[in-house]
């Protein structure tokens, strides 16, 4: 496994002039079920860093967030989790 990468808030990742803020849809597995999540690239990057730092997978991070969300969409809950950290 790669060396742990320190977590950096989404504010650390500045989108360049050529970067787009369009949503990127990716699949994750939650409780054995594959589901799609749409997030901006900056949030996917933050999730990757959190997963590396915690020596786990993005799917596991999302499953933990999902278990604690109340009423918000999964994507919104992930954004809130990342911004609160």
C-alpha positions as CSV (number, residue, x, y, z in Angstrom):
1,X,0.0,0.0,0.0
2,X,1.1,3.5,-0.7
3,X,2.4,5.7,2.1
4,X,-0.5,7.4,3.9
5,X,-1.3,10.8,2.5
6,X,-2.3,13.5,4.9
7,X,-5.9,14.5,4.7
8,X,-6.5,17.9,3.2
9,X,-9.9,19.7,3.1
10,X,-11.5,20.3,-0.3
11,X,-10.3,23.9,0.0
12,X,-6.7,22.6,-0.5
13,X,-7.5,21.3,-4.0
14,X,-7.9,24.3,-6.2
15,X,-9.6,23.7,-9.5
16,X,-7.5,25.1,-12.3
17,X,-8.9,27.2,-15.1
18,X,-9.3,24.2,-17.3
19,X,-10.9,22.0,-14.6
20,X,-14.6,21.5,-14.7
21,X,-16.8,21.3,-11.6
22,X,-19.2,18.8,-13.3
23,X,-20.4,15.9,-11.3
24,X,-18.5,12.7,-11.6
25,X,-20.5,9.5,-11.1
26,X,-18.7,6.5,-9.5
27,X,-19.9,3.2,-8.1
28,X,-19.3,2.1,-4.5
29,X,-20.4,-0.9,-2.5
30,X,-22.5,-0.4,0.6
31,X,-23.6,-3.5,2.6
32,X,-22.9,-5.7,-0.4
33,X,-24.9,-3.6,-2.8
34,X,-23.4,-1.6,-5.7
35,X,-24.7,2.0,-5.8
36,X,-23.7,5.1,-7.9
37,X,-22.8,8.4,-6.3
38,X,-22.4,11.7,-8.1
39,X,-19.9,14.2,-6.6
40,X,-17.6,16.9,-7.8
41,X,-14.0,15.7,-8.5
42,X,-12.7,17.7,-5.6
43,X,-14.8,15.6,-3.2
44,X,-13.7,12.3,-4.8
45,X,-10.1,13.5,-4.2
46,X,-10.8,14.3,-0.6
47,X,-12.5,10.8,-0.1
48,X,-9.4,9.2,-1.6
49,X,-7.1,11.0,0.9
50,X,-9.4,10.2,3.8
51,X,-9.5,6.5,2.8
52,X,-5.7,6.4,2.4
53,X,-5.2,8.1,5.7
54,X,-7.5,5.7,7.5
55,X,-6.1,2.7,5.6
56,X,-9.5,1.7,4.3
57,X,-11.6,2.0,1.1
58,X,-13.8,4.8,-0.2
59,X,-16.7,2.3,0.0
60,X,-16.1,1.8,3.7
61,X,-16.0,5.6,4.3
62,X,-19.2,6.1,2.4
63,X,-20.9,3.2,4.2
64,X,-20.0,4.8,7.6
65,X,-21.3,8.2,6.4
66,X,-24.5,6.5,5.0
67,X,-25.2,4.8,8.3
68,X,-25.3,8.1,10.1
69,X,-27.2,10.3,7.6
70,X,-30.6,11.5,8.5
71,X,-32.8,12.6,5.6
72,X,-30.2,14.1,3.4
73,X,-29.1,12.6,0.1
74,X,-26.0,10.4,0.2
75,X,-24.0,12.9,-1.9
76,X,-25.0,15.8,0.4
77,X,-24.1,13.7,3.5
78,X,-20.6,13.0,2.0
79,X,-20.0,16.6,1.2
80,X,-21.0,17.6,4.8
81,X,-18.8,15.0,6.3
82,X,-15.8,16.2,4.2
83,X,-16.4,19.9,4.9
84,X,-16.9,19.3,8.7
85,X,-13.6,17.5,9.0
